[in-house]
Amino acid sequence: MAHADLHATSLRGANLSRANFFMADLSYAHLEGANLADADLHQLRSIDHLAYDDKTVWPEGYTPPPSDSAPNFQSSQQC
């Protein structure tokens, strides 16, 4: 996932544990219920307007930005 353009992508429920998101764009992405345990979220290119819920699993010690529960998508991609 390094350098991936995941802008406005639905990653709901995805198992992304141990994924490397170096310089990835997660702006406007949906991560509700996604498993990001042990993912590398350092040096993201963008994480603006990220949507997630209480079922989203984050790497230990990572503090995500506030969730945008209803981001205004210009386009939507499905993975």
Stockholm file with secondary structure:
# STOCKHOLM 1.0

chainA/1-79         MAHADLHATSLRGANLSRANFFMADLSYAHLEGANLADADLHQLRSIDHLAYDDKTVWPEGYTPPPSDSAPNFQSSQQC
#=GR chainA/1-79 SS CTTCBCTTEECTTCBCTTCBCTTCBCTTCBCTTCBCTTCBCTTCSBCTTCBCCTTCBCCTTCCCCCCCSSCCCSSCEEC
#=GC SS_cons        CTTCBCTTEECTTCBCTTCBCTTCBCTTCBCTTCBCTTCBCTTCSBCTTCBCCTTCBCCTTCCCCCCCSSCCCSSCEEC
//
